[in-house]
Amino acid sequence: MAIFQCSTFNARTLASQVCIEDLMVQTRKIKHDVIGLTETRRHRPLHDTFKTKEEVFLGTCDSRGVGSVGILVTMHSATNIDSYGTSTTRIRRLRLRKRGSTPALTIFFAYPMGMRVAW
């Protein structure tokens, strides 16, 4: 059975194309099939395919400017994308098709609210 590598990355603001290209350079250092991106803080959603055949799905921040969740998919996994969905600005779902002996897979990425801790 193949090993599927799923990671998370705090992306901060991805408002411009330059920031997204910088993200692509940084994530090449991470061995992954899919990366969940937190704190994306975009005002417009984005779904883009890069020259490297990697795909990125970025959601929008909420009305308070609180960050959202995005997903970066490598070229090997991008060909197996079945669907992508959003429940809220902080929850994303990626569904991958069955490939060979690898079963279909649904991945949820959630970005939790900040927590207050009383000591």
C-alpha positions as CSV (number, residue, x, y, z in Angstrom):
1,M,0.0,0.0,0.0
2,A,1.3,3.5,-0.9
3,I,2.0,6.0,1.9
4,F,0.1,9.2,1.6
5,Q,1.9,12.3,3.1
6,C,-0.4,15.0,4.4
7,S,1.0,18.1,6.2
8,T,-0.1,21.5,7.4
9,F,1.7,24.8,6.9
10,N,1.0,28.2,8.4
11,A,0.8,30.3,5.2
12,R,0.0,33.7,6.7
13,T,-1.2,36.2,4.1
14,L,-1.4,34.9,0.4
15,A,-3.0,38.1,-1.0
16,S,-0.6,38.5,-4.0
17,Q,0.8,36.3,-6.7
18,V,4.3,36.9,-5.3
19,C,3.3,35.6,-1.9
20,I,1.8,32.4,-3.6
21,E,5.0,31.9,-5.6
22,D,7.1,32.2,-2.4
23,L,4.8,29.6,-0.8
24,M,5.5,27.2,-3.7
25,V,9.2,27.6,-3.1
26,Q,8.9,27.0,0.6
27,T,6.7,24.0,0.3
28,R,9.1,22.2,-2.1
29,K,11.2,21.5,1.0
30,I,8.3,19.5,2.6
31,K,7.7,16.0,1.4
32,H,4.0,15.9,0.9
33,D,1.1,14.9,-1.3
34,V,-1.3,17.4,0.2
35,I,-0.7,20.4,2.5
36,G,-3.4,22.1,4.5
37,L,-2.7,25.9,4.5
38,T,-3.9,27.9,7.5
39,E,-4.3,31.7,7.9
40,T,-4.5,32.4,4.2
41,R,-6.4,35.7,4.7
42,R,-7.4,36.2,1.1
43,H,-10.3,38.4,0.1
44,R,-11.1,36.4,-3.1
45,P,-11.1,32.7,-3.5
46,L,-8.4,31.1,-5.7
47,H,-8.1,27.8,-7.6
48,D,-5.0,27.7,-9.7
49,T,-2.8,25.1,-11.4
50,F,0.9,26.0,-11.6
51,K,3.5,25.1,-14.3
52,T,4.6,22.3,-12.0
53,K,1.1,20.8,-12.2
54,E,0.5,21.5,-8.5
55,E,-2.9,22.8,-7.7
56,V,-3.8,25.3,-4.9
57,F,-7.3,26.0,-3.5
58,L,-7.5,29.1,-1.3
59,G,-10.6,30.2,0.6
60,T,-11.4,33.7,1.8
61,C,-11.1,35.2,5.2
62,D,-14.2,36.1,7.2
63,S,-15.7,39.6,7.6
64,R,-13.3,40.2,10.6
65,G,-10.2,39.4,8.5
66,V,-9.7,36.1,10.3
67,G,-7.7,33.7,8.2
68,S,-9.1,30.8,6.2
69,V,-7.9,27.4,5.1
70,G,-6.5,26.4,1.8
71,I,-5.1,23.2,0.2
72,L,-2.0,22.6,-1.9
73,V,-1.9,19.4,-3.9
74,T,1.2,17.9,-5.6
75,M,1.1,17.1,-9.3
76,H,0.9,13.3,-8.5
77,S,-2.2,13.7,-6.4
78,A,-3.8,16.5,-8.5
79,T,-4.7,14.1,-11.2
80,N,-6.9,12.2,-8.6
81,I,-8.9,15.1,-7.4
82,D,-12.6,14.2,-7.4
83,S,-14.0,17.2,-5.6
84,Y,-13.2,20.1,-3.3
85,G,-15.6,21.7,-0.9
86,T,-16.1,24.2,1.9
87,S,-18.3,24.0,4.9
88,T,-17.2,27.3,6.5
89,T,-14.2,29.6,6.0
90,R,-12.3,27.4,8.4
91,I,-13.2,23.9,7.1
92,R,-12.2,22.5,3.7
93,R,-12.8,19.1,2.2
94,L,-10.7,17.4,-0.5
95,R,-11.9,14.1,-2.1
96,L,-9.4,12.0,-4.0
97,R,-10.4,9.2,-6.4
98,K,-9.3,5.6,-6.0
99,R,-6.0,4.9,-7.8
100,G,-4.8,1.4,-8.3
101,S,-4.6,-0.3,-4.9
102,T,-4.9,3.1,-3.1
103,P,-8.6,3.6,-1.9
104,A,-10.6,6.7,-2.3
105,L,-9.7,9.3,0.4
106,T,-11.5,12.3,1.9
107,I,-9.3,14.8,3.8
108,F,-10.7,17.5,6.0
109,F,-8.6,20.5,7.0
110,A,-9.9,22.6,9.9
111,Y,-8.4,25.8,11.3
112,P,-9.6,26.1,15.0
113,M,-10.5,29.3,16.6
114,G,-8.0,30.8,19.0
115,M,-8.3,29.4,22.5
116,R,-8.2,31.3,25.7
117,V,-6.4,29.4,28.5
118,A,-7.0,30.3,32.1
119,W,-4.1,29.5,34.4
